[in-house]
Amino acid sequence: MRIEIDHSLKLSLPYQPAQALFHLLLTPGSGPTQNVEDWSVEVEGVDNAGRFADAFGNLVHLVNQSRPEGEIAIRAHGVVTTTDTNGVLGKPAGEPVPTLYRRVTALTRAPVTLYGKFRTGKDTRLDILHGLMARVGETLGLPEPAEDGVQSQMSADGAQVQRQGEAVDLPPPPDYAHLFIGGARALDIPARFVTGYLAPSAERQGGLHAWAEAYDDRLGWIGFDPRLQICPTEHYVRLAVGLDAETAVPLRTSPVGDMVQEAQVTLG
């Protein structure tokens, strides 16, 4: 599937600093489930930005602006072709060891009532993960199709508004991806948070989205979207991964300001 993405971010700083620093996770990578045909990030200073891979393998742009004035506009856009692998990402080369994603964070704590039933039994890890995804849906409830619009999932799992005094606006409950990740880690299964884009379909609009991936020793990384109760299809484009929404947020700034973002996602 050929997917066109136009992701815009508008940032207002609380005062005019001598220097402003922007940490951008706005560049998707090619891999087993997707191929980036064309991609660019537009913001003043990006041509001189530092570029490196972070601890999770994400491509980072570190942009520095001197005495920025007014509203700051950032745009990431391009074309990505995707392949349906039934949610299986596999074991891409060069990634950090899966045990990194066993670490519990403040956003990924889960009650034992969620995962306790999976502690015993002879189910395979894959069966456990599908059961855990269903259990998250039972616990939090599932949205009506009309509710699952452009902003629904990122509002639940990966904040769209970044406010002064906070590294990222913490996601309000219900929080499907974080709860799934917390349950998996409590079962000693590596799991990570994914931010990205969802292409439109007959059932839902497209836009910013977030989901989870968990590790199986045989198959490698497998995606799970507990809000929609499916494994990612060719409608999903991966942007960045991390321990939780805070470590996979598309934009961090210093000083911290008010940020609004949206993404237009269409089929090419």
Salt bridges, closest charged atoms under 4 A:
GLU4 OE2 - ARG2 NH1 3.49
ASP6 OD2 - ARG75 NH2 2.95
GLU37 OE1 - ARG2 NE 3.30
GLU42 OE1 - ARG75 NH1 3.82
GLU42 OE2 - HIS77 NE2 2.78
GLU95 OE1 - ARG192 NH1 3.06
GLU138 OE1 - ARG135 NH1 3.69
ASP148 OD1 - ARG227 NE 3.67
ASP175 OD2 - HIS178 ND1 2.40
ASP188 OD1 - ARG102 NE 3.08
GLU213 OE1 - ARG192 NE 2.80
GLU213 OE2 - ARG238 NE 2.70
ASP225 OD2 - HIS209 NE2 2.72
